[in-house]
Amino acid sequence: MGFFGIQDFSEGGRHTFVLSGELDIAQAWNLATALQRVSAEDTAITLDLRLLTFMGSTGLRIVLLAKALCDQRGYEFRIVPGPAHIQRIFEIAGLGDRLPFTAPPKEINPLAPAE
C-alpha cells in the first residue's frame, strides 16, 4: 500500500482537499470519510489533484461521489487538475470535459512547507 495524504484547507465554509500520493481502493475510504465530514456543513468543495502520483478506478469513483454529493446539496464543486497521467483517467472515462476543472486557488500552495 502506497502513501496517501489529505490536507484540508478551510476558509469560510469552503474546503479544498489537497490529495497526495496514491488514491487507490485501499485509501479511498479516507477521502470518503473526509467528504462526509464536511458535507454536513454549508460548504463548497474543491479537490486538488496536483500531488497525486496514482489514481485508479476507485479514486475516479470517489471524485464522482464528491460531485454527486455537492450536486445533491447544492454546493459548489471544483477539481484542480492533476498531472497528465491522472488527467488521462478522466479522458479515458469520457469525463475530461464534463467535470468542473478549475485553476488552483492562488492562496493554496501544496508544495510550500507547513507552518
DOKOL-596069 format. One line per 3 residues: number of its first residue (from 1); their letters; for each residue y, x, z of C-alpha. Coordinates in steps of 0.25 Angstrom, whole numbers, always signed. Each point is the difference from the previous one (the first is absolute). Example, Ala and Ser with C-alpha at 12.3 -4.5 7.8 and 13.67 -1.06 7.14 Angstrom:
2
1) as) -18,+49,+31 | +14,+6,-2
# end
This chain:
115
1) mgf) +0,+0,+0 | +13,+6,-4 | +14,-1,+7
4) fgi) +8,-12,-1 | +14,-3,+7 | +10,-11,+1
7) qdf) +14,+2,+4 | +8,-13,+3 | +15,+2,-2
10) seg) +6,-13,+5 | +14,-5,+0 | +6,-14,+1
13) grh) -13,-7,-3 | -4,+9,-12 | -12,+8,+1
16) tfv) -3,+12,-9 | -14,+5,+1 | -1,+14,-5
19) lsg) -15,+2,-3 | -6,+14,-1 | -14,+6,-3
22) eld) -12,-8,-4 | +1,-15,+0 | -14,-4,-2
25) iaq) -10,-10,+6 | -1,+8,+13 | +15,-1,+2
28) awn) +4,-13,-6 | -1,-7,+14 | +11,+9,+5
31) lat) +10,-5,-10 | -5,-15,+1 | +2,+1,+15
34) alq) +14,+5,-1 | +3,-10,-11 | -5,-11,+9
37) rvs) +8,+5,+12 | +14,+0,-7 | -3,-13,-8
40) aed) +2,-8,+12 | +15,+4,+0 | +10,-5,-10
43) tai) +0,+13,-9 | -1,+7,-13 | -11,+10,-3
46) tld) +0,+12,-9 | -12,+8,-2 | +4,+15,-4
49) lrl) -12,+6,-7 | +7,+14,-4 | -9,+8,+10
52) ltf) -14,-7,-3 | -10,+10,-6 | -11,-11,-3
55) mgs) +0,-15,-1 | -13,-7,-3 | -2,-15,-4
58) tgl) +1,-4,+15 | +13,+7,+1 | +5,-8,-12
61) riv) -6,-13,+7 | +8,+3,+12 | +13,+2,-8
64) lla) -3,-14,-7 | -2,-6,+14 | +13,+5,+5
67) kal) +7,-6,-12 | -7,-13,+2 | +3,+0,+15
70) cdq) +15,+2,-3 | +0,-10,-12 | -7,-11,+10
73) rgy) +11,+3,+11 | +12,+1,-10 | +2,+15,+4
76) efr) +5,+10,-10 | -11,+10,-4 | +2,+13,-8
79) ivp) -8,+12,-3 | +5,+15,-2 | -9,+5,-11
82) gpa) -10,+11,+3 | -4,+13,-8 | -5,-2,-14
85) hiq) -14,-1,+4 | +3,-11,+10 | +8,-8,-10
88) rif) -11,+1,-10 | -8,-9,+9 | +10,-11,-1
91) eia) +1,+2,-15 | -15,-1,-2 | +0,-13,+8
94) glg) +11,-5,-9 | +10,-1,+12 | +9,+11,-4
97) drl) +11,-9,-5 | -4,-12,+9 | +3,+6,+14
100) pft) +14,+2,+6 | +1,+15,-2 | +13,+6,+5
103) app) +8,+13,+2 | -2,+6,+14 | +10,-3,+11
106) kei) +10,+11,+1 | +0,+0,+15 | -15,+3,+1
109) npl) -5,+14,-4 | -15,+0,+3 | -1,+15,-2
112) apa) +11,+3,+11 | -5,+5,+13 | -1,-10,+11
115) e) +12,+0,+10
# end
